[in-house]
């Protein structure tokens, strides 16, 4: 389990049968926050853009140089990790919760249910508003006002739910999220 509170940023790369994650230097999360992930050990769970991956190999002492994880075809199909790894994109990282840890966020499983498309992103007076539509319209029935969803591993609270008719006449669920802290990659 995770909280959806990002602890570090990493760079994702493709490797045979999986991905490699390396720390990103500079920026708001480095260097002290990179240590928040570790020390890492083989078998540890790390949320990579919200996807729970198991550390299969360590790079550097206790994972200080990153880690490698095996990724199944199912995970690649249900998440954006494949495209992000091919682009060597930056990803959000969070270590798994321990039973004695403070939550501080929401409970996030790290199991991806579906993908969404960002329709709108704008800054409000006290928060950012993000409007998202599911790729699979059926997922919308699981979203309700004041529920939480994780977007790229960031736990967010749903402020509003609505259904709208698209030009394709396909009923598509959309939701708007309000949150005070926004992490741009």
N, C-alpha and C positions, 0 to 999 in steps of 0.2 A: 504494500500500500504506500501511497505517496500523498503529499498535501497539495500539489499544484503550485508550490512556491519555488520558483527557479533559484538554484544555488550557484550555478556556473554556466558558462557557455563553452561549447566545444565545436570542433569542425568535424564533419562526417565525411568519410571516404569509403568507397566500395573496396571490398577484398573478397577473395573466393569464399563463397558460402556465408557471407556476412558483411559486417561493417567494422570500420576502425573509427574510434572517436579520439581526437587529440584536443588538448586544452587550447583555448583561444587566448593569446596574450593581449594585454591592454584592455581598455574599456572598464566599465563599471564593476564587473565581476572578478577581475584579475588584479593582483595575483592571489590575494588572501582567500577569496571565496573558492578558488579551485581546490584549496585544501579542505573545503567543506564537504567534498565528495569522498575524501579518503581518511585514512589509508584504505585503499581498495584491496579486496582479496578475490581470488577465483571463486565464482559462484554468487558473488554479490549481485543484487538487482539494482539497476540504474534506470531511471526514466529518461529516455532520449526523445525529446519533443513529445513527451507524454506516453511513449511506448515503452513498456517494461522490457528491458533486455538484461540478459545474464552475462556477467563478465566471464569470458572464455579464455582470455589471455591478457596479461598486464604489460604495459610498456613503461619502463623506468621503475624505480624503486617504489613499491606500494601503489603503482598506477599513476605516479606523478607525470608520466609522459603520455598518459591516456590508456585506453583499453580496447580490446576487440570483443565482439559479440557475434554469435551465430544468429542469423535471421532467416526464418522460414518463409516459404513462398506465400503462405497465408498472411503473415505479417506484412510482407511487401505489398500484397494485394489490398489489404485493408487500411494501410497507412501511406503516408507520403515519404517514408524513409528511403525507398529506392530512388525516387527522383531527387531527393535532397542529397543523397550520397553521391549520385552521378554528378551533381553540380558542386560538390565539395562545400555544401552550404553550412552555415552556422546553425547550431541546434541548442535548445535549452536542456539543461541537465539537472537532475535531482536524485539524491540517494534515497533508498527505501527507508521508510519509517521503522523505528524500533518501537516496541510496545511501550517503553517508558518515555518516548519523545512527546513533546508538546505538538499539537496539531498546527495551530496558527492559520490554517487554510481549510480546505474541504478534504474529505477522503476521496482519493483518486486511485482507481484500480490499476491503471497502466495497460488495460486491455482496450484496444481501439474498437469502437462499435461502428463507426462510419466516418466518412469524409464530408467536409462542407466547403462552401465557396463563400468568400467574403464579398458581400454586396456593397457595404458602405462602412466607412470608418471616419468618425468625426469627433472633434473635441467639444465637450459640453462645458458648462460653467464650472462644475466640480468633478467631472468624470469624462472618460472617453466612452463613446457609443460605438458598438461594433454590431453590424447586422450580418447574419450568416444564413445561408440556405443549405440544406442537406443535399448531397448528391443523390441519395436514395430517398425519395419522398416519404416512404414509410417510417423512417426514423423520427419524424416530427412528432408522432404520437407519444413519444417517450419524454418530450421536453415540456416542462410547465414553468409558469412564473415562479420565481424565487428558488428554483432548482439550481444546481451547479453543473457546469460542463467544463471540460478541459479543452483548451485550444492550444495546440503545440506545447502541451504540458503545463499551461498556465490555467489554474482553476479560476473560473469566472462565475458570477451569479447572473441568472437570466432575469432581465428586468421586464420583458414583455414577450408574449408569444402571439403570433398571428398566422393565418393561412392566407395565401394570395394566389390568384389565378394568373398563371404565366401565359404568354402568347401561344405556347404549345398546348394549351388547355390542360396541362398536367397540374394537378393540385400539389403545390409545394409548400412545405412548412418552413417558416422563417422565424428567427428569434432575434431579439435585440438584447445586448448585454451592456450593463453599465459597470464600470470599475474605475477605481481611483488611480491605480498604478498600472501602467502599461509598459511592457517590455518589447521594444522593437529590435529585431535581429538585423 
